[in-house]
Amino acid sequence: MAKTSNKITRRRKIRHRIRRKIEGNAVSPRLAVFRSNSEIYAQVIDDISGKTVAAASSLEKEFVKEKGNKVDMAKKIGKLVAERTSKAGVNAVKFDRGGYLYHGRVKALAEAAREAGLKF
């Protein structure tokens, strides 16, 4: 039990350290990533006005019945959030990895968003 709480505490510290440096605004909002054991979520947030510009997750109707591994799902979510962000009129974002390592699903989501046209 102690190991889990240490892992959560460590991630929380890293997350706050990242958030001290990154703040989204109307010109370049923050692309925040959250991953659970089974799902992945991405939000593009304007921190100054407190509004979400675009969001996508693996729980959406079109992805629920799809089969495949989690990295492939993260790539689809990255592409989808990039498309929705560009529809909202935003081309550049600041990437917030949420305390996770830039590896695996987080990296796949970021690279797919870059390929779909987001700049960060």
N, C-alpha and C positions, 0 to 999 in steps of 0.2 A: 504494500500500500504506500509506503514512503517513497518508493521509486516513482510511482505515478505522479504524486503531488510535486516532487522535485522537477519532473519533466514539464508539468503544467506551469510551475513557477518560472522555470527557465525560459519557456516560450513567451510567457507574459512579459518578462523583463526585456527580451529581445524585441518584442512587438512594440513596447513603449519607447525603446531606444530608436527604432525605425521611425515611429510616429513623431518624435521630436524633430526629426530632420525633414520629413515629408509632409507637406500640406497641399491639398488640392484646391484649385481656384477655378473660376469660370473658363479661363483660357486653357489650363491644363489640369484637369481634375485627377483625383487619385484612383487608380485601379487596385482595389482591395481584393485579396484572395482569401477564402476560407475553405479548408478541406477537412472533412470528417473522415472516418474510416471508410465509408462507402460512397459519399457524395462530394461534389466540389461546387463552390459558389464563387461568382465574381460580380463585383459592383464597381461602377464608376461614380465617384462621389465628389461633389463640390463642397468642400469643408467650410468655406466662408458663408455660403447661404444655407448649408445643411441639407442639401437636396441630392437625391440619387439621380444621376443623368441616365444611366442604363444599368441593367442587371441581367444576369443569366445564371442558370443553375442546372445541374443534372437531374433535377426533379421535375422539369418541365414536361408537358405531355408528349412532345415529340421524342424525348429521350428515355422515358420511363420503360418502354417496351424494347428498346434497343439492347442488343447484347454486344459484348466486347469488353476489353479490359479498361481499367480506370484511366490509363494514360491516353488512350484513344478518346475517351469521353472528355477528358480535360482539353484536348485539342479542339474538339467540336465546340466546347463552351467558350474557349478563347476566340475562335472564329466568330461565333454568334455575338459575343459581347462587343467585339470590334465592329461588326456590322451595325449593331444597335447604337453604338457610340457615334459612328460616322453619320448615321441618320439624324442624330441629335445635333450635328454640326460641330463635333469635336474631333480633332485629328491627333492631338498630342496628349499623353497622360503621364502621370508619375506612378511607377509600379510599387505597390506595397505588398510584399510577400507575406505579411502577417505573422512574422516570427518563424516561418517555416524555412527550411533550407531551399535554395534555388536549385532544385533537383527533382527529378521524377515528374509528378503531376503539375507542380507549380511551374517548372521550367517548360513543360509541354504547353500549358495554357498561355504563358507569356510569348513563346515563340510563335504559336498559332495566331495570337492577336497581332504580333508584328507582321506576319506574312499577310494578314488580312487588311493591313494598312495603318494600324496604329503606330505612332511614333513615341518611343520612350527610351 
